[in-house]
């Protein structure tokens, strides 16, 4: 849907949710797999719709640098579907490769078959990692957060205490002490 979230983070979180809820790990893996395919297909369709304009689109220019475009075009010219397969495992090149697969006219059927073969690995692998190790990591993070909170509160109290002491010292130094009256 265009949310700036890492695909891997979302799939790992799905595995963590399964671990805590007792839901079906295989169904979550299937949902992750279908979600990955849908996202990749959307990138392909954007590239297909924009065609060659995708190379100069202002919002895509940061992702589609001239060096990346040249590299991916060479790879598509030699081995289109194989490029799609291996691009799935290269986060920096994944989205540009799928956009360019559509823009360069790679047939959707070839794109989908290559992507479907590759997407199964991270869908099931990341879901399983979230399921297997997510609760442990989450407990460690929560334990670490407790100590981080204690440290932050301690530092805040020390800073406030030092400020209070300095303000008292400034007030004491600036306090006007009446001079004793002298007798003529």
N, C-alpha and C positions, 0 to 999 in steps of 0.2 A: 504494500500500500504506500510505499515511499517513506515510511518512518525511518529515521536515521539510526536504526538498530542493527547490530551485527547479526547476520543470519545464524552464525554459530552460537551466539549468546542466547538467542531465542530458542533454538533447538535444545541446547543444554538445559535451559530453564524448564522446557517441556519434560525432560527426563527427571528433573528435580521434583516437579509437580507430581509426576507418576509415583516417585518414591514416597512422597508424603501422603498421597491420597489413596494409594493402592489400586489405581486405575491400570488399564492394560498397557504394558510397555510396547507390545507389538502394534497396538492401535495408535499410540503416540508416535511411534516410528513411521507408520504409514501416513499419519497426518503431517509429520515433518517432511516426508518425502514428497507428498503432493503439494505442500506449500512451497517447497524449494522449486519444484517443476513449474508451478504457477508463476513464481517470481521471475525465474529465468525466462519463461515464455513471454512474460510482459516486457522484459528488456529486449528480447528478440523482436517483438512486435513494434516496439518504439523505433528500433533501428530500421525495421522493414518499412514503417510508415514514413519516417523522415528521409530514408534513402541516403544519398550522398550529403544531404544537408546536416546529417548527424555529425559530420567531421568538423563543421564550423558553428554548431549550435552553441550560443553563449553559456548556457547552463551546463553543458557537457564538456566544455573546452578544458576544464581543469582535470577531468578524468581522462579525456582523450587527447593527450599530448601528442605532438607530431611524432615523437620517438615511439610511443606506444602504437599509434596508428600504423606506422611503417612496419613495425615488428609483427603486429597481428595480421596485417594484410599479406605479408610474405608467408606467414604460417597458413592462412586460409587458402592462398594460392596453391600451396603444396599439398596440404592435408586438412581440409575444412573440418570434417567431423572429428578427427583425432585432436585438432586444436581445441574444439569445444570440450572434448573429454578432459584434456589436461588443464584447460583454463579453469575448470570447476575447482581445482585444487590450488589455484594461485589467486588469493584474495585481491591483490592489486590489479590483476589483469582480467579477473572474472567478468565484472560488469562491462568493461570496454569490449571484451571479446564477444559477449553475447549481443551487445548493441551492433557491433560490426558484422556479426554473423548475419543479422537481419539486413543491415545496410548494404552488404556486399552481395546479397542475393543467395546465400546458402539456403537450399530447400529446407522448409520447416521440418519435414519428416526426418531428414538427416540430422538436423539440429536436435530435434526431440529425442531421437534414438541415442545419440551420443550423450546428451545431457542426462537422459533417464538412466543410462548405464553408469554414469559417473556419480549422479546425485544419491544413489542408494547408499554409497559408502559413508559420506558424512551424515546423512539422515539417520541411519541406524547407529553409526559409531558415536556421534555426539549425543544422541538420545540416551544411549547406554551409559556414556560417561557421566551425564547428568544424573541418571538413575543410580549408578553405582557409587560415585564419589561426591555427588552434590550435597547430600545430607552431612557428610563429614566436613566438607569444605565450609558449608554454611555454619555449622557449629563452631568451627575454628574462627571464622570471620566474626561471629557474634561474640565469642570469647575475647577476641582481639579488640572489638569495638568497646567492650566493657572497660578494658584497660585504657583504651584511648580516651574514653569519656572521663575516667578517673584522673588521667593525666591532664586533660584540658581543664577540668574543674580546679585541680590543684594549682595549675599555672595561673588561672584567672584569679584565684584567691590570693596568691602571692603578689601578683601585679596590683590588685586592689589594696592589699596591705601596704605595699611599698608606697603607693600614691598617697594613702591616708597618712602615713608617717611623714612623708615629705611635706604635705600640706600643713600638718601640725607644726613642723619645724619652721616653715615660712611664716605662718601666723605668729608664732612665738617671737621670731626675729623682727617682725614688723610691728609688733605691739608697742604702743607708745607707753613708756613708763614715766609717770609724772615725777618731775624732779622735786626733791625735798625743798620745802620752803626755807628760805634763808632768813635769819633775823638780822636786822640792821643794827 
